[in-house]
Amino acid sequence: MSNWIIAAIFYAFIIGWSCGFIYRFRSSVTGTIAMITPMVSGMIVGFGGGTIVGAGFSSNLFLSLLISVLTGILAGGIIGSLIHIGAFLNGALSGMMAGLMGAMLIVMLPSSEWNRVIFIFMVVGGFLQFVHTLMLQGQIEESVLKRAAWIFRTPSLMFLAIAALIILYSAGSSSDTLIPNPKHPNHSMINMK
């Protein structure tokens, strides 16, 4: 369970950094980038948050789906609302779809695989967020970027934060053994009635 807290911090960092960057440079982020950014953030946080919430509330599928969908809508919608209404819709709907998919994926897997799946999607989400960071920073003039807070100036902070949280998660999951939940049996399409 403590690993899932590290994963939640990982996704909270991603959404916090993205919100801060878009809020700070919202007048400079236009066009296609303004539509891509809320979609990327909504998808990464929605899917990743969906896997964590799906594992945490696996005994109640409706609740896990509801919380995952709301997490995705908030993640994409908040960033989109900083830009314009079209970006809000793009981010909210992308986050909703990703949250639903993340929760459904984790609930369909046996509980012995949950830590591995959450780790894999942290790595994938971290890579995509790093590319997203490079894309956003490339849209801002260098003179404007130099006057910004240090957290937005360089992609190395994003890389180091992502790498540190993934390493922490990996170290914790190798020492942790997951006890299967008796209310959540290993799923098989054959045994479903």
N, C-alpha and C positions, 0 to 999 in steps of 0.2 A: 504493500500500500504506500510506503514512503517513496517508492520509485514513481508512483503515479503523481505524487505531489511535485517531484522534480519535473516530470513531463508537463504538468499544469503550469509551473513557473516558466518553462520553456515557451509554451504557447502564449502565456501572458506577456512575456518579454517581447515576442514577435509582434503582437497586436499593439502593445504600448509604444514600441519604437515606431511602428508604421503610423499610428495615430499622431504621434509627436512630429514626425517628419512631414506628413501631409498638412497638419495644422500650421506648421512653421512656413512651409513653402507652397501653400495652396494656390497662390496667385501664379506661381511658375509652372505648376503641374497642369497641363492642358491636353486636349485632344485624346488620342488613343491611350496615352499613359493614364489619364484621369479615369478611364473606364477599366483599364487593366488592373490598376492598383487595388480598388476595393474587391474585385473578383479574386485576385491572388490572395489577399489577406483573409477574405471570407472562406475560401477553399482550404487554405492551410490550417487556419485555426478551427474551422468547422469540422473538418475531417479528423484532425488530431484530437480536438476536444471531444468529438464523437466517440473515438476509440476509448478515451479515458472514462468518459461518462458511461458508455456502454458496458465497460468492465466493472465500474463501480456500482451500477444499478442493474446488474445482469438479471436479477430475480424479478424485476419489474420492467418488461420490455416497453410498455407504453411510456412510463416515466423516463426511461433512458432515451427513447426517441424524442420525446418532447423537450427535454433539457438540451440534448444535442442540437436539435433544430434551432432552438432559441439562441444557443451559443453561437452557431454559425450566422444566424440573422443579425445578431448584435455585432459580431466581429466585422462582417462585411458592410453592414448598414451604417455603423458609426463612422467608418472611414469614408464611405460614399457620401454621407450627409455633409462632410466637410468640403466636398467638391461641388456637387449639384444633385438634383433629384434623380436624374438618369443614372448617375453613378451609385446613388443610394439603392435604387432598385436592382442594379446589376450586382452589387456587393451582397445585398440581403438575400436575393434569390440564389446566388451561387453558394453562399454560406449555408443556406437552408438545405440545399441539395447535398452538400458535402457533409454536413452534420448528420443527416439521415443515413448516408452511405457509411460513414465511420461507425456509427452505433450498430447498424445492421451487420456489418462485417464482423465486428468483434463478438457480437452475440451468437453468430453462427459458428464461431470457432470453439474448439475445446479450451477450457480455462488454462490448461498447461501451455498454450501458445500465446496467451495474451501479452506477457512481457516482451516476447520476441517481436510480435506484430507492432506493439506501441513503439519499440525501439526502432524498427525498420522505418516506420512512418515519421519518427522524429528525424532520422537521417535524411529521408527524402524531403520532408518539409523544411529542414534546415538548409539543405542545398538550394531549394527553390527560393527560400527567403533571402539567401545570400545573393542569388542572381537578381532578385527583385530589388535588393538594396543597391546593387551596382547600376541597375537600370534607372532607379530614382535619382541617385547621385549624379548620373550622367546627364540628366535633364536640367540640372541647375548650373548656372554659370559659376565658374570657379571663384570669381571674386565675391559672389554672394555666399557661396558655400563656406569660404574662409571666415566670414563674419558670423557664422552660425555657431551654436554650442558645439563643444567638442564631440558630443555623442553622435552628431549627424555628419561630421566632416569626413570621416574615413570609414571604409568598409571593414577595416581590421577589427574594430570593436565588435561588429556583428559576427564576424568569423570567430573571434575568441570566445564570445558569449555562447554561441551555438556549440562550438567544440567543447567548451567546459561543461555545459549542461548535458550534452550527449555522453561525455566521459563519466560524469557523475552518475547518470542513469545506468550506464553499462556496468560500472563498478558495483552499484547497488543491486542490480538484477543478477549478477553472477554470484553474489553471496546470499541472495534471497531465494527461498524456495516457495513457490506458490502452492498453497494448499487448495485443492479443488473444492468448490462450493457445492455442497450436497443439493442445494436447490437448483443448481444449474448443471445438468448432466452434459456430458460430451455429446454434441449434436451429430446426428446422422440423418440424412434424408430418408433412409430406410426405416428408422425407428419412429419417425414422426407420424402422429395419427391425427 
